[in-house]
Amino acid sequence: MTILFKQLFSLLKLLNSETGQNQIAAGIAAGFILGMTPAFSLQTLIVFLCLFVFRIQMGMAFLACFFFKFIAWILDPAFHAVGSAVLEANALHGLWTTLYNMPIIPLTRFNNSIVMGSGIVAILLAPVIFFVSRSAVVKYRETVVARFKETKVWKMMKATSFYGWYVTYDKHFGS
């Protein structure tokens, strides 16, 4: 139970931090792709590479991945339908044969209908997830954080010496 509270407090700290909303939104979008696609595939390695190369908030990506894995499990029948439709399209049979005979591409496991469907859905919806989560972070910071900082409780807590010690500690040793 303490791990859950620790993660919740870390999420609130991240949302209230000076971390850019684009980094947080990119983390949510990357977590969406990680959560929707299979765990051990080439797609996962590509997303992890993007996490390490670009300025993407990793904590938010892993949290979003955890959340979206449960949703992906529920949506597997829909992914199967989308993947089957794409894989069984007569016009694409030559493309699938060519891709399957390439050296690295079969590691994506694209010939599985659920993998294909989840990959298509994840790639198509990732930009939407990015922009929706970016606007949600901005609205959260403008409304919730601004209102909380105006409360008497926050002003009293900020006036304590403990808060001053915490700010100093967090500046030197915080994450």
C-alpha positions in Angstrom: 0.0 0.0 0.0 2.9 2.4 0.7 4.2 1.8 -2.8 0.9 3.0 -4.2 1.0 6.1 -2.1 4.6 6.8 -3.1 3.7 6.5 -6.8 0.7 8.8 -6.3 2.8 11.4 -4.5 5.4 11.1 -7.2 2.7 11.7 -9.9 1.4 14.8 -8.0 5.0 16.1 -7.6 5.6 15.6 -11.3 2.4 17.4 -12.3 3.2 20.3 -10.0 6.9 20.5 -10.9 8.5 22.8 -13.5 8.8 19.9 -15.9 7.4 21.0 -19.3 4.0 19.9 -20.3 5.4 18.7 -23.6 7.7 16.3 -21.8 4.9 14.9 -19.7 2.5 14.6 -22.6 5.2 12.8 -24.7 5.7 10.5 -21.7 2.0 9.7 -21.7 1.9 9.1 -25.5 5.0 6.9 -25.3 3.4 5.0 -22.4 0.3 4.6 -24.5 2.3 3.0 -27.3 4.1 0.8 -24.8 0.9 -0.2 -23.2 -1.0 -1.0 -26.3 1.7 -3.0 -28.1 3.2 -6.3 -27.0 5.9 -6.3 -24.3 8.7 -8.1 -26.0 8.9 -6.9 -29.6 10.9 -4.5 -31.8 8.3 -1.8 -31.3 9.0 -1.8 -27.6 12.7 -1.4 -28.2 12.1 1.5 -30.6 9.9 3.3 -28.0 12.6 2.7 -25.3 15.2 4.1 -27.6 13.1 7.2 -28.1 12.7 7.5 -24.3 16.4 7.6 -23.9 17.3 9.8 -26.9 14.6 12.5 -26.6 13.5 14.5 -23.6 10.5 12.4 -22.6 9.4 12.0 -19.0 10.2 8.4 -18.3 8.2 8.1 -15.0 5.1 9.3 -16.7 5.7 6.9 -19.6 6.0 3.9 -17.3 2.9 5.0 -15.3 0.9 5.4 -18.5 2.2 2.1 -19.8 0.9 0.4 -16.6 -2.5 2.0 -17.0 -2.9 1.4 -20.7 -1.8 -2.3 -20.4 -5.1 -3.0 -18.6 -7.1 -1.2 -21.3 -5.2 -3.0 -24.1 -6.1 -6.3 -22.5 -9.8 -5.3 -22.7 -9.5 -4.1 -26.3 -7.8 -7.2 -27.6 -10.9 -8.3 -29.6 -11.1 -5.0 -31.3 -7.3 -5.1 -32.0 -7.8 -8.6 -33.5 -10.6 -7.3 -35.8 -8.5 -4.4 -37.0 -5.4 -6.5 -37.5 -7.3 -9.3 -39.3 -8.8 -6.7 -41.7 -5.4 -5.3 -42.5 -3.6 -8.6 -42.8 -6.3 -10.2 -44.9 -6.6 -7.4 -47.4 -5.9 -8.8 -50.8 -4.1 -5.7 -52.0 -1.5 -6.0 -49.2 -0.6 -9.7 -49.5 2.6 -8.9 -51.6 3.7 -6.3 -49.0 3.3 -8.7 -46.1 5.2 -11.4 -47.9 8.0 -9.0 -48.7 8.2 -7.7 -45.2 8.2 -11.2 -43.7 11.2 -12.2 -45.8 13.3 -9.2 -44.7 15.9 -9.8 -42.0 14.7 -7.7 -39.0 11.0 -6.9 -39.7 9.6 -10.3 -38.6 10.8 -9.4 -35.1 7.9 -6.9 -34.9 5.6 -10.0 -35.0 3.4 -8.0 -37.5 1.8 -11.2 -38.8 -0.1 -11.6 -35.5 -3.5 -10.0 -35.9 -3.6 -8.6 -32.3 -0.1 -7.2 -32.7 -0.9 -5.6 -36.0 -4.2 -4.1 -34.8 -2.7 -2.8 -31.5 0.2 -1.3 -33.4 -2.1 0.5 -35.9 -4.4 1.8 -33.2 -1.4 2.9 -31.0 0.3 4.8 -33.9 -2.9 6.4 -35.0 -4.0 7.5 -31.6 -0.6 8.5 -30.1 -0.8 12.1 -31.4 -4.3 12.5 -30.1 -3.2 11.2 -26.7 -0.3 13.7 -26.8 -2.4 16.7 -27.4 -5.2 15.7 -25.0 -2.8 15.0 -22.2 -0.9 18.2 -22.9 -4.0 20.3 -22.6 -5.0 18.3 -19.5 -1.7 19.1 -17.8 -2.0 22.8 -18.7 -5.6 23.0 -17.4 -4.5 21.1 -14.2 -1.7 23.6 -13.6 -3.9 26.6 -14.3 -6.9 25.6 -12.2 -6.0 23.1 -9.5 -2.5 24.2 -8.6 -3.4 27.9 -8.8 -6.4 27.4 -6.5 -4.5 25.3 -4.0 -1.7 27.9 -3.7 -4.3 30.5 -2.8 -5.7 28.4 0.2 -4.8 29.3 3.8 -3.5 25.8 4.4 -0.9 26.2 1.7 0.1 29.6 2.9 0.4 28.4 6.5 2.5 25.4 5.4 4.7 27.5 3.3 5.4 29.8 6.3 6.8 27.0 8.4 10.5 26.4 8.9 9.9 22.7 7.9 8.8 23.9 4.4 12.0 26.0 4.1 14.1 23.0 5.1 12.2 20.8 2.5 12.8 23.3 -0.3 16.5 23.5 0.5 16.8 19.7 0.7 14.8 19.2 -2.5 16.9 21.7 -4.3 20.2 20.0 -3.3 19.2 16.3 -3.1 15.8 16.0 -4.8 15.1 14.2 -8.0 
